[in-house]
Each structure stands twice: as C-alpha cells, then as structure tokens.
Amino acid sequence: MYFNENGQLIDTNLTSVNTTEADVLLHKFKLDWSVKKFPLQFSTPMTDNASQQHDSGFYGVVRTDNNDCFGAFTDQYETFQNLELAELVLQIADTIGQPISNGAEFKGGRKVMLQVDLNPVKIGDDTIVRKATAINSHDGSTSLRWGTTGTTISCANQFSAISKELENGVRHTRNMRDAITRSLRIIENMEQADKSLFEIFSSMTDYKVTQKQVNETINMITGVDVSLGEVSANEKYSTRKLNQTSELVQSVVKEMSYKGQTLWGLFSGVTHYTTHKGGSDRSREESKYIGGLQRLDQKVFNKFASLVS
C-alpha cells in the first residue's frame, strides 16, 4: 500500500492489499507495526567451547519492525496488537458517532494511545474539549484502559479520568478478548457516565474555598506546609521540593485570579501545574494520560468531589 505525506491512501489496487480503515488509521499515527512473543532461551557452557541451549520458560515481547524487546513474560501473557486496538476504537467511534482524532506511542511503543472526539462541555466560563482515550501497553506496565481526557481551551490544562467501571482495565491474559466484549457496553455508554463527572466540575465553580483549603491542597501534593511562611525561605525542605511547591503556588495563584476563589479555580491551578510544569513535554504527556500525574489529578479530584457531593 502507498500513502502520501498526509497519510492518505494513493494505492489504486486496494482490494488486492486488503487495506482496512484500521490500517489507514494506524499508518496515519505511525502505529502500523506489531509485536510478537518469542521464547527466551539461555545457554550453559559445555566442553570444547560448546554450549547447551535451554528454554527459560519466559517469552520476550518484541516489536517486529525494529526488534526492540519490551520485556519478559510468562506464557500466560497475551499480546493485544495495535490493529486490534484500532478496530476496537473504530467500533466505539462509530457507536458514538465521532471521529478518531489522535494517536501516539510512548517510550518507543511500549505504550500506545488512540483518541475519539467527544462533545465539548461548558464549565463556568470555560469550554472543555473532551476525548475518549484508549491506552494499551506492550511491556506489561498497564492493562488495556479506557477513560476520558478533558482539555480547557483557555489555558490548555488537561485532566484525564478513568471511567470508574474500567479503572482496573482489561488485563493481558488469555480471556482478555472476552473481557473486552463485556466492557464494550460500559464504554459505549461513556457519554452518560461522564455526565456525573462534569456535574461535579460545575458544582466546583460555586464552591468557595478558604486559604486554609488551598494550603492543605498544596501540602497534599508536595508535602510542603506553605502555612509556615515564605516557601523559598523555608529550610525544612529540600531545594527540589521547594521549587516544585513554588511552581504549584504560581499555577494556583494564576488560575484562581482568572476563575475565582473556588474549587474549580483551585483544581484548575493543580491541572495547570501537572500539565505545564516539570519534565519534558513527551514524558509529561504520557504521565498525564496514565502515570503519576494522572493519579495526582485523580487524587485531588476525588478529594474535591467529596466536598461538593
């Protein structure tokens, strides 16, 4: 098959190459590769410089286009190909009636992601652009997971939420495809499931916070008690910790100056910090979707949700 620089098919004999919509999608986002399990062996020395090969009982998962090995697994580990992920996401996109708008790989393909556009929502004066996000790993670091990512247009702050029913994902075992089938009903009803999430966000815009609550939130995130005085002058904490806290305080002050002394303003300050501060853009992007920053956002959200529920 042949593609132009925009990722559009220009091959005139599509039937013979059996190109599918999923193939086109994967090529567009540079995810058109697969993985394969290979048995891992080890050798023991023998006489006359010979050696004997032994099966290790483990399998390597290898990216077949560059032979990069993503890790060692037992025979119980089941691979889930990018093509399967694309077919799954296309099925959901068709049900939702929205296009697939983004795809990416992280850490050399150890994690891959596809996103489907969802309808935007208004929270106070903010417009939240929403995407349903499917993430899979080939290195055993995470299960196949599905959640919602919201980005505030005014400041590009991002918040990723894993649907509660799917927060543990679908593990890479031999019955994972049956589990995926059972999960499809939940995924296809994501719009309804998200309704309660954004009702909570809306309630946050009316909830006034005290300076004590702001300080407690900063302390929960960085471990620094800002109520003790000037952050930069506190010798109780490391320089790194103080720098992190200073960046967080700046983000909170900035967002609350725009959005008011509310939970929504405070939460926006937290997501501004986790979206824009610290680390490279690529590592931060991965962490926001399915790493420490996503868990941090979720922890703060859960705390705030308990205040307005």
HELIX and SHEET records of a PDB file:
HELIX    1   1 LEU A   14  VAL A   17  1                                   4    
HELIX    2   2 GLU A   21  LYS A   28  1                                   8    
HELIX    3   3 ASN A   82  ILE A   96  1                                  15    
HELIX    4   4 LYS A  107  GLY A  109  5                                   3    
HELIX    5   5 LYS A  164  LEU A  166  5                                   3    
HELIX    6   6 MET A  176  GLU A  188  1                                  13    
HELIX    7   7 MET A  190  MET A  204  1                                  15    
HELIX    8   8 GLN A  211  THR A  222  1                                  12    
HELIX    9   9 VAL A  226  LEU A  228  5                                   3    
HELIX   10  10 VAL A  231  ALA A  233  5                                   3    
HELIX   11  11 THR A  239  LYS A  259  1                                  21    
HELIX   12  12 LEU A  263  HIS A  276  1                                  14    
HELIX   13  13 ASP A  281  ILE A  290  1                                  10    
HELIX   14  14 GLY A  292  VAL A  308  1                                  17    
SHEET    1   A 3 VAL A  35  PRO A  45  0                                        
SHEET    2   A 3 SER A  51  ARG A  63 -1                                        
SHEET    3   A 3 ASP A  68  PHE A  73 -1                                        
SHEET    1   B 5 ILE A 100  PHE A 106  0                                        
SHEET    2   B 5 LYS A 111  ILE A 123 -1                                        
SHEET    3   B 5 ASP A 126  SER A 137 -1                                        
SHEET    4   B 5 ARG A 145  THR A 152 -1                                        
SHEET    5   B 5 GLN A 158  ILE A 162 -1                                        
END                                                                             
